[in-house]
Each structure stands twice: as structure tokens, then as C-alpha cells.
Amino acid sequence: MNTLTHHEGLRYSRAHRESLGLTQLRTARISGVSRFKLCLYESDNGDLTIDEHRQLLTALQREAERIRDVAAALNFGAATVADAPAAA
């Protein structure tokens, strides 16, 4: 049986991609799934294989982790109003 066991049956969606601020082109590059296939799928004019869904979800997960790591490295949220320079 061909199932999406790793991602609990989740399927790639345009909303997943857009929530990370990714274009179709960038998504295609990081996942290895062609932009043409993404475009067809997102416009309900084509299907993706289970392996393509896996590739896309794995790539989006990695991108989400990368974004989280960048934010942590920049230490967003650590500064407080008390840390701001005094007004002149």
C-alpha cells in the first residue's frame, strides 16, 4: 500500500507554501518537484504522486526549520523597551 506514513497522510498545499513566504519557483528548487507540476496541482489541473507530496512536505519542513534557526540566531524578541536608547 502506498501511503504518506511519514507525514501522517498530509498533502502538500499552496497554503503551506504561502505560509512560509515561498514562491513556486523556490519551492520547486528546494523540493526537486518541477514548477510546472506545482502550477498544475495548485490550479487543480494536475496531480502529484505520493513521492512528490513527500518531497514537498519534507522541503517545506526544512525551510520552516531554517527560518526558525535564523530567527533564533538573530535573537528576535530578546530586546525590551528598557533596552531601547533614551530619547534625546
KENUNU-782744 format. One line per 5 residues: number of its first residue (from 1); for each residue x, y, z of N, C-alpha, C. Coordinates in pm, 1 decimal. Layout:
// residues N
NUM	X Y Z X Y Z X Y Z; ...
// end
This chain:
// residues 88
1	84.8 -118.4 0.0 0.0 0.0 0.0 89.1 124.5 0.0; 55.0 221.4 -81.8 134.1 342.3 -97.8 70.8 456.0 -17.6; 121.1 481.7 103.5 62.4 584.3 189.7 166.1 685.9 231.8; 119.2 794.4 288.2 206.6 900.5 337.0 232.9 881.0 486.1; 299.8 774.0 521.5 319.2 741.7 662.3 402.1 846.5 735.9
6	507.0 899.0 674.1 595.0 993.4 742.4 521.1 1121.2 781.8; 433.6 1166.9 697.1 364.1 1292.9 723.3 218.4 1271.6 761.4; 185.6 1151.9 813.2 53.2 1125.0 866.8 -58.4 1154.6 767.1; -35.2 1128.2 639.9 -139.7 1147.2 540.2 -155.8 1289.7 492.1; -71.6 1380.8 539.8 -81.2 1518.9 494.4 -45.5 1529.5 347.0
11	-105.6 1624.0 283.3 -77.1 1651.7 143.0 -25.2 1794.7 131.7; 63.5 1815.1 36.0 113.4 1949.0 7.6 -2.4 2039.0 -32.4; 2.2 2165.2 6.7 -97.8 2261.2 -39.7 -31.6 2396.8 -61.7; -96.1 2475.7 -143.3 -49.1 2611.1 -170.8 -40.1 2691.1 -40.4; -135.9 2669.7 49.8 -135.9 2741.3 177.9 -9.7 2711.9 258.1
16	37.7 2586.9 256.2 163.7 2553.4 324.2 277.0 2638.6 267.8; 286.1 2641.5 135.0 394.0 2715.0 68.0 385.2 2863.6 99.8; 265.9 2920.1 85.4 249.6 3063.0 107.2 272.3 3103.2 252.6; 240.5 3014.6 346.4 261.4 3047.7 487.5 409.3 3065.9 520.9; 495.7 3006.9 438.8 640.3 3023.0 456.9 697.1 3132.6 367.1
21	611.1 3197.8 290.6 655.8 3305.7 203.3 734.3 3257.3 82.5; 707.8 3134.8 40.0 782.2 3077.1 -71.7 707.9 3092.7 -203.9; 783.1 3115.6 -308.7 727.0 3116.5 -442.9 723.2 2973.5 -495.3; 650.7 2953.3 -604.3 651.2 2821.3 -668.4 793.0 2786.6 -713.6; 864.2 2883.9 -766.1 999.7 2858.2 -815.9 1092.2 2811.7 -703.9
26	1091.8 2883.1 -593.6 1176.7 2845.5 -479.9 1135.9 2708.3 -426.0; 1006.2 2683.6 -416.4 956.8 2554.6 -368.2 1002.4 2442.3 -459.9; 993.1 2465.7 -589.2 1038.6 2365.5 -685.9 1188.0 2337.5 -668.4; 1265.0 2440.7 -651.4 1410.4 2423.5 -637.6 1448.4 2346.0 -511.8; 1383.1 2375.6 -399.8 1422.6 2309.6 -275.2 1363.4 2170.3 -261.3
31	1259.6 2139.9 -340.5 1194.7 2009.2 -328.8 1232.5 1910.8 -438.3; 1274.3 1963.1 -552.6 1302.6 1875.2 -665.3 1179.7 1841.0 -747.9; 1064.9 1899.4 -714.2 942.8 1881.6 -792.2 934.0 2000.7 -888.0; 903.5 1974.8 -1013.9 905.7 2082.4 -1113.0 800.9 2189.6 -1083.0; 835.2 2311.3 -1120.5 742.0 2423.2 -1104.0 616.8 2399.3 -1186.4
36	632.0 2339.9 -1302.2 518.3 2309.0 -1387.9 419.0 2218.3 -1315.1; 469.6 2114.4 -1248.6 382.5 2023.4 -1172.5 314.2 2097.4 -1057.6; 389.3 2184.9 -989.2 330.6 2263.7 -880.7 218.5 2352.8 -932.4; 244.6 2419.2 -1042.6 145.6 2509.5 -1100.9 18.1 2433.4 -1138.0; 34.0 2320.1 -1204.3 -82.9 2240.2 -1240.6 -159.2 2193.8 -1117.4
41	-87.6 2145.2 -1017.3 -151.2 2094.5 -895.7 -225.1 2205.9 -821.4; -159.4 2320.4 -805.6 -219.9 2430.5 -730.6 -340.9 2490.2 -802.5; -349.5 2471.5 -933.7 -464.5 2523.1 -1008.0 -568.7 2413.6 -1034.7; -554.8 2301.4 -964.0 -647.1 2187.2 -977.0 -652.9 2130.4 -1118.5; -541.0 2138.5 -1188.9 -533.2 2084.0 -1324.3 -435.1 1968.9 -1335.5
46	-389.4 1917.7 -1223.8 -294.7 1806.9 -1226.5 -283.7 1744.5 -1088.8; -217.3 1632.2 -1085.5 -197.5 1559.4 -960.7 -49.4 1545.9 -930.1; -20.8 1523.1 -803.1 115.2 1491.5 -759.3 115.8 1347.4 -711.2; 228.8 1282.6 -729.1 242.5 1147.3 -677.1 263.2 1155.7 -526.1; 248.2 1044.5 -459.2 274.1 1040.1 -315.1 417.8 1080.4 -286.9
51	511.2 1034.4 -369.8 651.4 1072.4 -350.6 671.4 1223.0 -367.8; 601.7 1284.2 -461.2 613.9 1429.5 -479.3 555.9 1503.7 -359.1; 444.2 1455.7 -305.3 391.2 1516.2 -181.7 495.0 1505.9 -70.8; 556.8 1391.2 -57.6 660.8 1372.4 45.9 776.9 1468.5 24.2; 823.5 1478.5 -99.1 935.1 1569.2 -129.8 899.3 1712.2 -91.3
56	780.4 1754.0 -128.1 737.8 1890.5 -99.3 724.4 1914.6 49.8; 660.1 1825.5 121.0 642.6 1842.7 264.9 775.5 1840.4 338.7; 865.0 1754.0 295.6 998.0 1748.5 357.0 1073.4 1878.8 333.5; 1065.8 1930.6 211.3 1133.5 2056.8 179.0 1073.0 2172.3 257.9; 941.2 2175.9 272.1 877.1 2282.9 348.2 911.6 2273.8 496.3
61	921.4 2152.5 547.7 961.8 2134.6 688.0 1103.6 2186.7 709.7; 1193.1 2153.3 618.2 1331.9 2202.4 628.6 1336.0 2354.7 622.3; 1255.4 2412.4 534.7 1251.7 2558.4 522.1 1197.3 2621.6 649.6; 1095.1 2562.9 708.9 1040.5 2614.3 835.1 1146.4 2608.4 945.2; 1221.9 2499.8 949.7 1329.7 2486.9 1048.4 1439.0 2589.0 1023.2
66	1470.5 2613.4 895.4 1573.1 2712.7 861.1 1529.3 2851.2 908.2; 1404.3 2885.3 883.1 1352.0 3015.3 925.3 1356.8 3027.7 1077.1; 1317.2 2921.8 1147.2 1321.5 2922.8 1293.6 1465.3 2942.5 1343.2; 1559.7 2874.2 1280.1 1700.2 2885.4 1320.9 1755.2 3025.3 1296.6; 1715.8 3087.2 1186.4 1760.4 3223.6 1156.7 1704.7 3319.2 1261.6
71	1576.1 3304.2 1292.6 1514.6 3390.6 1393.7 1582.7 3372.5 1529.0; 1613.6 3249.3 1565.0 1680.8 3223.1 1692.2 1820.9 3283.9 1692.4; 1890.0 3275.4 1579.9 2024.9 3331.1 1571.2 2022.9 3483.2 1583.5; 1917.4 3544.4 1534.2 1904.8 3689.9 1544.9 1851.2 3732.0 1680.4; 1802.5 3633.7 1757.8 1752.3 3656.5 1892.5 1637.0 3755.8 1894.9
76	1542.6 3739.6 1800.4 1423.8 3825.1 1798.7 1349.7 3812.9 1929.9; 1298.6 3925.1 1976.0 1217.9 3923.8 2096.4 1298.7 3937.0 2223.7; 1430.7 3934.0 2215.8 1512.4 3941.2 2335.8 1522.0 4083.7 2389.4; 1514.7 4181.4 2300.2 1525.6 4320.1 2343.1 1393.3 4365.3 2403.9; 1401.8 4450.1 2501.6 1281.4 4504.5 2566.1 1281.6 4655.4 2550.8
81	1174.1 4717.9 2589.9 1165.2 4863.0 2584.1 1273.8 4924.9 2670.3; 1305.5 4863.3 2782.3 1410.1 4916.1 2870.9 1546.9 4915.6 2802.9; 1565.4 4828.1 2703.8 1692.4 4821.7 2632.3 1704.7 4926.7 2523.8; 1594.9 4991.6 2488.6 1596.2 5090.3 2380.5 1673.9 5213.7 2425.6; 1741.0 5279.2 2330.5 1814.8 5401.0 2367.9 1718.5 5511.2 2413.1
86	1764.2 5590.0 2504.7 1682.3 5700.3 2558.1 1662.3 5807.2 2451.0; 1545.5 5868.9 2450.8 1516.7 5975.5 2354.3 1600.8 6097.4 2387.6; 1646.6 6165.4 2285.9 1730.9 6283.5 2306.7 1653.2 6406.5 2334.8
// end
